[in-house]
Amino acid sequence: MKLQKIIAGLLLLLPVMGQAQQAFSTPEQAASTLVSAIQDQNDSVLTQLLGDDWQQILPPDGADAQAVARFLRDWQISHQIDEQNGVAHLSVGRGQWQLPIPMVKTAAGWQFDTARAADEILTRTLGRNELSAINALQAYLDAQRDYFALNHHYAQKLISSEGKKDGLYWPVSPGEAPSPLGPAFSPTTPGEGYHGYRFRLLTGKGQGNDAPAALLAWPLDYGKTGVATFVIDGQDRVYQRDFGAQTAQQTEGITQFTPDEQWQPVQP
């Protein structure tokens, strides 16, 4: 009976022991093992290295195959590990791109810190989405100029009515000239947004007809897909503002843009 209790106790400990991350004597060993696991697409080794929840820090559709190939190529070109105060970072390639998963020194040895990685990946995602939103605003203004050259007036909507060309985007057939604005502003899934942002023309009273309408861009999910709300006016000036957790509600009522001290210019 005593032996059975001991065995039962060990079985209860197995799931807990299985969650422990593999540790290494040096960060170089940890990094090399990670790269090999990525190269071999070995999920079981990745689980040993990063813990059971490692897939939660990846995009919902998995890692971008091209990004993975680029990382492995850059690893072969050059790689180095910078260590300071018990934290090590892996950088690869000529551009010294830094892996967002740091390695930390623990009592067991060097291990990957996925908690810090989640924060870093979120920070990078927010920055990338916000930069994409700014680029999209500038692309919008270029599209308005192209539309004006064709129609001698500015468009009052982003997406054209079905069967018409009264907006900046309309679907085209093979061999047909493209619309001024690309299909990215017309996601296949309603509400999906573009790089974590939604867009709306500000055509309210007072906007005027001598310049393109201002375009507003706000995060699809505040704090997760973006933080800042952006707007571009007809003179190619971009402004930003942080509406906080109430971004969706605050931006809903904006129909025209008049810059004030709460809107900060975005430096080019």
C-alpha positions as CSV (number, residue, x, y, z in Angstrom):
1,M,0.0,0.0,0.0
2,K,2.8,2.4,0.8
3,L,4.5,1.6,-2.5
4,Q,1.3,2.3,-4.4
5,K,0.9,5.7,-2.7
6,I,4.5,6.6,-3.6
7,I,3.8,5.6,-7.3
8,A,0.5,7.5,-7.3
9,G,2.3,10.6,-5.9
10,L,5.0,10.4,-8.6
11,L,2.3,10.1,-11.3
12,L,0.7,13.3,-10.0
13,L,4.0,15.0,-10.2
14,L,4.6,14.1,-13.8
15,P,2.6,16.9,-15.4
16,V,4.3,19.5,-13.2
17,M,7.7,18.1,-14.1
18,G,6.9,18.0,-17.8
19,Q,6.3,21.8,-17.7
20,A,9.8,22.5,-16.6
21,Q,11.8,24.2,-19.3
22,Q,15.2,22.7,-20.4
23,A,18.2,24.6,-19.0
24,F,21.7,24.9,-20.4
25,S,25.1,25.7,-19.0
26,T,25.6,28.5,-21.5
27,P,23.3,30.8,-23.5
28,E,25.1,29.7,-26.6
29,Q,24.0,26.1,-26.1
30,A,20.4,27.3,-25.5
31,A,20.4,29.4,-28.7
32,S,21.9,26.6,-30.9
33,T,19.3,24.1,-29.6
34,L,16.5,26.6,-30.4
35,V,17.7,27.2,-33.9
36,S,18.0,23.5,-34.6
37,A,14.5,22.9,-33.3
38,I,13.1,25.7,-35.5
39,Q,15.0,24.3,-38.5
40,D,13.7,20.8,-37.9
41,Q,10.2,22.1,-37.1
42,N,10.4,20.0,-33.9
43,D,7.5,21.1,-31.7
44,S,8.4,18.7,-28.9
45,V,11.9,20.2,-28.5
46,L,10.4,23.7,-28.7
47,T,8.0,22.8,-25.9
48,Q,11.0,21.6,-23.8
49,L,12.8,24.9,-24.5
50,L,10.0,27.4,-24.2
51,G,7.4,25.7,-22.1
52,D,3.9,24.2,-22.8
53,D,2.4,27.6,-23.7
54,W,5.0,28.7,-26.3
55,Q,2.5,28.6,-29.2
56,Q,0.5,31.4,-27.5
57,I,3.3,33.9,-28.3
58,L,3.1,33.2,-32.0
59,P,0.6,34.7,-34.4
60,P,-2.8,32.9,-34.6
61,D,-1.9,31.4,-38.0
62,G,1.6,30.3,-36.9
63,A,4.9,31.8,-37.8
64,D,5.5,33.3,-41.2
65,A,7.4,30.8,-43.3
66,Q,9.4,33.5,-45.0
67,A,10.3,35.1,-41.7
68,V,11.5,31.7,-40.4
69,A,13.6,31.2,-43.5
70,R,15.0,34.7,-43.2
71,F,15.9,34.0,-39.5
72,L,17.7,30.7,-40.3
73,R,19.5,32.4,-43.2
74,D,20.7,35.3,-41.1
75,W,21.8,32.8,-38.4
76,Q,24.1,31.2,-40.9
77,I,25.5,34.6,-42.0
78,S,26.3,35.7,-38.4
79,H,25.0,35.5,-34.9
80,Q,26.1,36.8,-31.5
81,I,24.9,36.7,-28.0
82,D,25.0,39.8,-25.7
83,E,24.9,39.0,-22.0
84,Q,24.3,41.5,-19.2
85,N,23.2,41.0,-15.6
86,G,22.0,37.4,-16.2
87,V,20.0,38.2,-19.3
88,A,21.2,37.2,-22.8
89,H,19.9,38.2,-26.2
90,L,20.5,36.5,-29.5
91,S,21.1,38.7,-32.6
92,V,21.4,37.4,-36.1
93,G,22.4,38.6,-39.6
94,R,24.2,41.7,-40.9
95,G,21.4,43.9,-39.5
96,Q,21.7,42.3,-36.1
97,W,18.0,41.5,-35.8
98,Q,17.3,40.6,-32.1
99,L,15.3,37.5,-31.2
100,P,12.4,38.7,-29.0
101,I,12.8,35.7,-26.6
102,P,15.6,36.5,-24.1
103,M,17.6,33.9,-22.2
104,V,17.9,34.3,-18.4
105,K,20.2,32.7,-15.9
106,T,18.4,30.6,-13.3
107,A,19.5,28.2,-10.6
108,A,19.0,25.4,-13.1
109,G,21.0,27.2,-15.8
110,W,20.2,29.3,-18.9
111,Q,16.5,29.2,-19.9
112,F,14.3,31.1,-22.4
113,D,12.0,33.6,-20.7
114,T,8.7,33.4,-22.7
115,A,7.0,35.8,-20.3
116,R,9.4,38.6,-21.3
117,A,9.0,37.4,-24.9
118,A,5.3,37.9,-24.9
119,D,5.7,41.6,-23.7
120,E,8.4,42.2,-26.3
121,I,6.5,40.7,-29.2
122,L,3.4,42.8,-28.2
123,T,5.5,45.9,-28.2
124,R,7.0,45.1,-31.6
125,T,3.5,44.2,-33.0
126,L,2.1,47.5,-31.8
127,G,4.9,49.5,-33.3
128,R,4.7,47.6,-36.6
129,N,0.9,48.0,-36.8
130,E,1.1,51.7,-36.1
131,L,3.8,52.3,-38.7
132,S,1.6,50.3,-41.2
133,A,-1.4,52.6,-40.3
134,I,0.7,55.7,-41.0
135,N,1.9,54.3,-44.3
136,A,-1.7,53.5,-45.2
137,L,-2.8,57.0,-44.5
138,Q,-0.2,58.4,-46.8
139,A,-1.2,55.8,-49.5
140,Y,-4.7,57.1,-49.1
141,L,-3.7,60.6,-49.9
142,D,-1.8,59.5,-53.0
143,A,-4.9,57.6,-54.1
144,Q,-7.0,60.7,-53.7
145,R,-4.7,62.6,-56.0
146,D,-5.0,59.8,-58.6
147,Y,-8.7,59.8,-58.3
148,F,-8.9,63.6,-58.7
149,A,-6.8,63.4,-61.9
150,L,-9.4,61.0,-63.3
151,N,-12.6,62.6,-62.0
152,H,-11.7,66.2,-61.2
153,H,-13.1,65.8,-57.7
154,Y,-12.0,63.9,-54.6
155,A,-13.7,60.7,-53.6
156,Q,-16.1,60.7,-50.6
157,K,-15.8,57.1,-49.8
158,L,-13.0,54.5,-49.6
159,I,-14.8,51.5,-51.1
160,S,-16.9,52.0,-54.2
161,S,-20.6,51.1,-54.4
162,E,-21.2,47.7,-56.0
163,G,-20.7,48.0,-59.8
164,K,-19.5,51.6,-59.6
165,K,-16.2,53.5,-59.3
166,D,-17.4,56.2,-56.9
167,G,-14.8,55.3,-54.2
168,L,-11.0,54.9,-54.1
169,Y,-11.2,51.1,-54.4
170,W,-13.2,48.9,-56.8
171,P,-12.5,45.3,-57.9
172,V,-11.0,44.9,-61.3
173,S,-10.9,42.2,-63.9
174,P,-7.6,40.8,-65.3
175,G,-6.0,43.3,-67.7
176,E,-8.1,46.2,-66.3
177,A,-6.3,49.2,-64.8
178,P,-6.2,49.1,-61.0
179,S,-8.2,51.4,-58.8
180,P,-6.3,54.2,-57.0
181,L,-6.4,52.4,-53.7
182,G,-5.5,48.7,-53.3
183,P,-7.7,46.0,-52.0
184,A,-6.2,46.0,-48.5
185,F,-8.8,48.6,-47.4
186,S,-11.5,46.1,-48.4
187,P,-10.9,43.1,-46.1
188,T,-12.6,39.8,-47.1
189,T,-13.9,39.5,-43.5
190,P,-16.0,42.5,-42.3
191,G,-14.4,44.2,-39.3
192,E,-11.1,42.5,-39.9
193,G,-9.2,45.8,-40.4
194,Y,-5.8,46.3,-41.9
195,H,-2.8,45.5,-39.8
196,G,-4.9,45.9,-36.7
197,Y,-6.4,49.2,-37.7
198,R,-9.8,50.4,-39.0
199,F,-10.2,53.5,-41.2
200,R,-13.0,56.0,-41.9
201,L,-13.2,59.1,-44.0
202,L,-14.2,62.2,-42.1
203,T,-16.7,63.9,-44.5
204,G,-18.6,65.9,-41.9
205,K,-19.7,69.4,-42.4
206,G,-16.8,71.9,-42.5
207,Q,-14.3,69.5,-44.2
208,G,-14.5,71.5,-47.4
209,N,-14.2,70.3,-51.0
210,D,-10.9,71.9,-52.0
211,A,-8.8,69.1,-50.4
212,P,-9.3,65.4,-49.8
213,A,-11.3,64.5,-46.7
214,A,-9.3,63.6,-43.6
215,L,-8.8,59.9,-42.9
216,L,-9.0,58.5,-39.4
217,A,-7.3,55.3,-38.3
218,W,-7.9,53.7,-34.9
219,P,-6.8,50.4,-33.4
220,L,-9.1,47.4,-33.9
221,D,-8.4,46.3,-30.3
222,Y,-6.8,49.0,-28.2
223,G,-3.6,47.8,-26.4
224,K,-3.4,44.6,-28.5
225,T,-3.3,45.7,-32.1
226,G,-2.4,49.4,-31.6
227,V,-2.4,52.2,-29.1
228,A,-2.4,55.5,-31.0
229,T,-5.2,56.8,-33.2
230,F,-4.0,58.6,-36.3
231,V,-5.5,61.1,-38.8
232,I,-4.1,62.6,-42.0
233,D,-5.5,65.9,-43.3
234,G,-5.6,67.1,-46.9
235,Q,-2.2,68.7,-46.6
236,D,-0.4,65.4,-45.9
237,R,0.0,66.1,-42.2
238,V,-0.4,63.2,-39.8
239,Y,-1.5,63.6,-36.2
240,Q,-1.8,61.1,-33.4
241,R,-3.7,60.9,-30.1
242,D,-4.2,58.2,-27.4
243,F,-7.8,57.8,-26.5
244,G,-7.1,55.0,-24.0
245,A,-9.4,52.1,-23.3
246,Q,-12.3,54.1,-24.7
247,T,-10.8,54.5,-28.1
248,A,-13.7,52.7,-29.9
249,Q,-16.3,54.9,-28.3
250,Q,-14.4,58.1,-28.6
251,T,-13.6,57.7,-32.3
252,E,-17.1,56.7,-33.2
253,G,-18.3,60.3,-32.9
254,I,-15.5,61.9,-34.9
255,T,-16.9,63.2,-38.2
256,Q,-14.5,66.0,-39.0
257,F,-10.9,66.9,-38.0
258,T,-9.8,70.1,-36.4
259,P,-6.3,69.8,-34.8
260,D,-5.9,71.0,-31.3
261,E,-3.3,70.5,-28.5
262,Q,-4.5,67.0,-27.9
263,W,-3.5,65.9,-31.3
264,Q,0.3,65.6,-31.7
265,P,2.0,65.9,-35.1
266,V,3.7,62.7,-36.2
267,Q,7.2,63.6,-37.3
268,P,8.1,62.4,-40.8
